[in-house]
């Protein structure tokens, strides 16, 4: 009773007053400490128990797993096996251990635990099957997840949804959609899982279409998780009007149902507005939050930096530190980007030095890449080379960004010698990246070295490398219009060209230099 009221001191006093303590007494007090997350006390009591049984171990294993201590949970499980000198577990142990394997991505250990459960003849119910499907999905083994799914005589909505999530996590979206369509009963969670899968795999258009379909069916109302996924799709596609419409829907629903917007929704809104360039709305959402977490601060700092408001980004970082919020590596990516976009080289170098010294954060290759880009903008290319040389000994692939930033700076400033050195490093690290070859060819051409430029293009042709075509889009009345270079296939191309002609005439009449805008 005392432990259920979180009165652990009284529970301990009652335990101490027991003249005779049996295993159930020990398990009860250990469970009380474990459920409160006081694992040091729980472990100390566990070490004193005369004869721990399966329930004793399950208390610790499940509580550690529920509090996110997955490795510690597995350590207790191994200790249990060592004590009994044979594999010993029941359904409760199995669910907890499988859950820990899932969160650790420990596929081999998961297979072993699954195999042992089969060997000892454990009877599988829906809960155990669902735990296995979820675990195999989180470990990236969708084939085993589907084998388990097929073995089930009876399935519930959790079984189907777990299979959808497994396929979505593995980027097998067509399979996820197929399973979703086979579901006899759907709910908000299953809809949200499929929408999130498409949004997280860069297929935002389809995620938004699914959201519209969900609303049109009118059976299930979107929850916070659904809105976060849809806002993420709007952010990736820069669909400002659609995102603003969703913001209004969220506010109306909150007002109707007397709920509160959770921190994840707030952060998704900030991210969406930042990526759509609406920093005024992003700041308004930020200031309206009951409490800002590290993600909120990072989103707004990065948003200001990416939208060219470097000074606002740095001011917000100062405000963050004054509020005693500890920055992380993402914070410094935003702050260094602000320095780069604002041209604050001295401040950027100071921040790089202070990352470890003042904030105990280990700088990553991305931090160095931003500073190399900043040095490149200032045409201080030799210092950029020196920074690459003295960067920590990262995996060579992590240096791609550094060399890429240097090559971009060489193109701007026409430094052919360093461009050759940077491109040689890049060709070795990512030989199939056609964009690097194109950039080197353009650098040669700008320097008048046409033979070298042709040789680079010939090498690309020989190796079958083609640069991915870039495209841009604009949102008009909730419709997205997409264009690629020299595009003539848009259904309103004739009207677009007519308008450009009129704009060109107006520019000419206003005294601007005349250019042939349209071929």
N, C-alpha and C positions, 0 to 999 in steps of 0.2 A: 504494500500500500504506500509506504513512504517513498519508495523509489518511483512509483508511478506519479507521485506528486513532485518529483524532482527534489525531494528533501533527503539528500544523500547522507547528511550527518545523522539524522534520526534513524535512517535505515541501517547505518553502520553501528549506531548505539544498540539497536534492537538485535543486530547480529552478534555483537560482542557480549550481550547479556545472555545469549543462549548457553545453557549449561552443557548441552550436547549438540554438536553441529554435524548434520549428515551431509551427504553430497548435494542434496537438493538445497540445503541452506547455503552452501558455498556457491552453487550455480546461480542462486537468486541474487546474491550480493555482487558477484562478478558481472552478471547481466546488467545490474543497475549501473555500475561504473562504466561498463562498455557502452551502453546506450547513451550515456551522457558524454561520451568521447574522452573519458578520463582513463586512458589506456595504461598509463604508468601504474596507477592504483590497481586496475584490473589485472595487470600482469603480476604485480606483487602478490595479490591474493591467489592468483592461479598457481603460482609457484609454491604456495603453502598448502594447497588442497591435498589431503592425504591420498585420495583415489579419484583423480579426474576421470569422468566418463565422456561419452560422445557428446552429451548435451553441454558439458563444460567447454569442450573445444568449439562446438558450434556457436556458442555465445560469442566467443572472441572472434572467430573467423567471419561470421556474418556482420558483426558490429564494425570490425575493421574495414570490411568491404563497403559497408553502407556509408562510412565516413571518408572513403576515398583512399584508404591505406591498403592498396591492392597487394603490393609486395609483402607487407607485413602479414596480411591475411594468408598468403601462400606459405609464408614461413611457419605460421602456426599449423597449417595443414600438414606440412612436411614433418613437423615435430610430432604430430599425432601419429603419423605412419611409423615413425621411428620407435615410438613408445610401444606400439602394439606388434611391431615386427611383421605386420601384414597390412594389406590395404583395408582400411576401415572407414566407412562413411555411410550416411543415409541420404535421403532426398534433400534434406536441408543443407547438409554439407555440399552436396553436388551442385545445387543452385548457386550457393555462395562462391564456390571455387570456380565454377564455369563463368560466373559474372566477373570475377577478378581476372581470369584468363582473357576475357573479352576486352576489358579495359586496358590490359597490358599488351594486347595484340600477340599473346603467347600462343600461337597456333599449335606448335608441336606439343606443348603441355596440355592444351585443350584436347587434342586427339588422344593423348595418353589417359586423361581422366575419363573421357567418353568410352574408350576401350575397356578400362577397368570396370566401369559401371555395367557394361554389357557382360563382362566375364563373371562378375559376382551376382548377376541375375537381377539387377535392380529393375523394378517395375516402373516403366515410364508412363507418366500421366501428361496431360496437356501442358501443365506448368513446366515440367522438365523438358519436354520437346521445344516449347517456346524459348526457354533459356538457351538451349543448344542452337536453335536457328539464329537467335540474336547474336550469340557468341561467334559462331562461324561467320556470320555476316560482318561483324566488327573486325574480325581477323582477316577479312578479304577473301575467304574461301566460300564463294557462292555455290559451288558444285556440291560441297558437303552439306551446306545449308538446305539446298533443294532436296538432297537425298533424305535428310531427316524429315523435311516437310512432306515428302511423298510417303514416308513410313506411317504418318499419322492416320489413324482410323477416323478420328474426329478432330476438327479444327475449329478454333474460335477466331474472332476478329483480330486478336493479338497475333495469332499464327500467320495469318495472311499479311498483316501490316509489317511484321518482322521480315517477311520474305521480300516485300516491296522495298523496305529500307536496305536490306542486304544487297539487292540488285542495284539500287540507286547509288549506294556507297561505292560499288565497284564500277560505276559509270555504265552499267548495262541497262540503260533507260528503257529500251524497247521491251526487255524482259520484265522490268518493273511495271511498265504500263500493261503488259499482257496479264501479269498476275493480278494487278489492280482490277482489270476488267472481268476477271474470273471470280472476284470476291462475291459471295452470296449476300453478305451484309457489309456495308461500308459505314464508317463514322468520320468524325472531324479529324481524328488522328491519322487515319489512312489517307484521307485527302491531303492533309498537311504534309505527310511523309512523301507523297508523290510530287507535290508542288516543290517541296524543298529539294528533292533529288534533281529535278530539272533546273532549278535556280542555281544550285551549287555546282552544276556541271556546265555552266555557261550557256544554257538554253532557256534564257529568260523569257523569250517570246512564248514558248510553249508553256512555261510555268504560269504566265499571265493568262493564257487561254484556258488552262485548267482551272484557275481561280474563278474566271468568268463562268465556266461550266458548273463549278461547285455552287456559285451563287444562283445561277439560273435554275438548278434543281430545287433550291429552296428548302432542302430537308435539314441540312447541317449548317450551323453558323460558324464562320471562321473564328479561330481562337488567336491568342497572342502569337503562338508559333507560326500559324498560317500567315499572319500579317508581316511578321519578321521576314519570312521567305519571299513574299511578294514585294515588299519594300526593297529587299536585296536585289531582286530582278529589275525593278525600276531604277535602282542606283546603277547597276551595271549597264543598262541600256540608256541611261540619262533621260528617262521619261519623267520630266519634272511635273507636268500637268497630271499625269496618272498618279504619281506619288502624292501630290497635294490632295487629289481626290480621295485617296486611301486615308490620308491623315484626317480628312473630314469625317470619313466613315468611322474611323477609330474613335474620334471624339464623340460622335453621336451615339455610338454603341456604349461607350463608357458612361455617358450621361444617362442613357436609358436604363442601364443595368446597375448603376451606382457602384461600378467597379473602379479600379485605378489602373492607369497605364504603368506596366512594370518597366524596370530599367532596360530590359532587352529591347522593348518597343521604342523607348526613348532613343536608345543608341542607334537602332535601325533608321529612325527618322532623321537623326543628325547625319548619319552616313549618306542617306539618300539625298538630302538637301545639299550636302557638301559636294557629292559627285555630280550633282546637277548644276553646281555653280551658284546656288542660292544661299549665300553665307548669312544673309540677314535672317532668313527663316531658321537656319541651322543654329545660330546664336540664340534666337528666341526660344527654340526647343530646349537648348542647353540650360538657359537661365531659368526655365520653367520647371526643371526637374527638382523633385524634393531633395534628392541627393545625387551627386555626380560620382560615378566610379571611374576607374582608370581608363576604361574603354571610352567613356564620354569625353574625357579630357583629350585623349589621343585622337579621337575622331575629329574634334574641332580644331586641334592644333594642326593636324595633317591637312584638313580641309582648307584652312587659311593658307597654308604653305602652297598647296597645289593650285589654288586659285589666285596666286600672285599677291596675297596679302601677307607678306613675310613679317612685317613689323607687328601686325595683329597676332600672328602666330607666336612670335617671341614674347610679346606682352602676356599672352595667355599662359605660356610656359612659366614665366616669372610668377604669375598669379597662382599657378598650380603648386609650385614649390613653396610659396608663402602659405598655402593652405595645408602644408605638411602632407601632400600626396606624393608618394614615392614614384618617380618616373621609371619606366622600363625601356627596353630596347626600341619598342615601337614609338615611344615618345621622342626618342632622340632621332629616329628616322625623320619624323615630322619637323623637328626643330632644325636639323641640319639641312633639310630641304628648304625650309624658310630662309636660312642663311644663303643657300645656293641661288634661290630665285631673287633674293634681294641684293646679292653681290657682297655679302658681309663675310669676307674671307677670314679676317682676324678673329671674329667672333666664332666662326665655324671651327677653326683650329683650336680655339680655347675650349669649346664644348667637347671636342673629341678628347682632349687631354683630361677634362674633368669627369668624363663618363665613368672611368674606373676609380679615379682618385676621390671624387666627392659622392658618387652615387652607387658605387660597387656594382656596376653593370659592365659585362664583358662586351666590348665593341665587336660587331660582326662585319662581314665583308661588305654588306650593304652600306654601312656607315662610311667606310672608306670610299666606296664607289661615289657617293654623293659629294664627298670632299674633292675627289679627283675631278669630278664634273665641274665643281666650282673653280678649282685651279685651272682647268681647261678653259673655262669662260674668260678667265683673266689672262689667258695666254702665258701661264706660268707652267709650261709643259714639263720642264726638267724637274721641277718640284713635284709634279704629279707622278713622274717616274720614280722619284725617290720615295714617295709615299707608298707606291705599289711595292717597292723593294723592302720597305721596313714594316709592311703590314704583317700581322701574325701569320704563322704557317698554316693557312687554311687549306682545305682540299682544293686542288687546282681548278676544279670546275667552279668553285665559288669565286674565282678570280675573273671569270668571264665578264662580269659587270664592270670591273675596274678597267680591264683592257678595252672594253666596248666604249666606256666613257672617254678614255684617252683617244681612241680612234675617231670618235665624233668630234673631239676638240681639234685633232689634227686636220680634219676636213674643213673646219671653220677657218683655221689659221694657216692652212696650206703647208703644214710641216710634213714633207714627204718622207724624210728619214725616220721620224718616230712613227709615222703611219705604217711604214713597212714592218717595223718592229712589232707594233701592236697587232697588225693583221696576221703576222706569222704566228704569234701566240694564240690568236683567236682561231685560226685555221686548224691548229693542232687540237685545241680544246673542243671546238664544235665545228667539225669539217662540213656538216650538212646545212649550215646556216647561210643561205644565199644572200641575205641582207648585208653580211660583212663583205662578201665579194663585190657586191654592187657598190658599196661605199668606197672600197679601195679603187675600183675602176673609175669612179667619179673623181677621186682625189688625183689619180694619174691624169685624167682628162683635163682637170682644172689647171694642172701644172704643165700642160702641153705635151705630156708623154703619151701620145696616142697609141704607139705600138704596145706599151705596157698595159694600157687600158684594154686594148683588143685581146691581149693574151689572157687577162683575167676573165673577160667575157667568154673567150674560147674554152677556158678551163671549166667555167660554169656549164657550158653547153655539153662538154665532154662528160662531165660528172652528172649531168641531168639535174642540175640545180636550177630552181625557178623561184624568184622572189614572190612571196605571198602578196597578192594585190591588196592594197590598203583601201578602205572605204570610209565614208562619212555618212552621217544621217542627221535628219532634223525631224522633230516632232511637231506636227501641225494638227490641231483638233483631235488629239488622242490617237493619231495615225503616224506611223514612223515611215519616213521616206528615205531610202538608202541609195547612195550614189558611189560609183567607182570612177577611177580616172578615165576620161574620154567616154563616159557613159552616154549612150544615145537611145537607151531603151525605156526610159521612164515614160509613163503614159501621158505626162504633161510636159514633155521635153520641148515641144513647139512653143508653148506659152512661156516656159522658163527662158528660152532663148530670146523671145520677143521682149520680155521684161529686161533681160540683160542688155539688149540693144538700146532700149530706152534709157536705162541707167547710164550706159556709156555715152549716149548723146548728151544727157544732162551734165555728166562730169566734164565733157568737152566744153559745153556752153559755159560752165562755171569756171573755166580756165585751167582745169587740170590737164596734165599731159595725156595725150590720146594713145591708147593701146588697143590693139585688135583683140578684144576679149573673147570673141567667138570665131572658131575656124570656119 
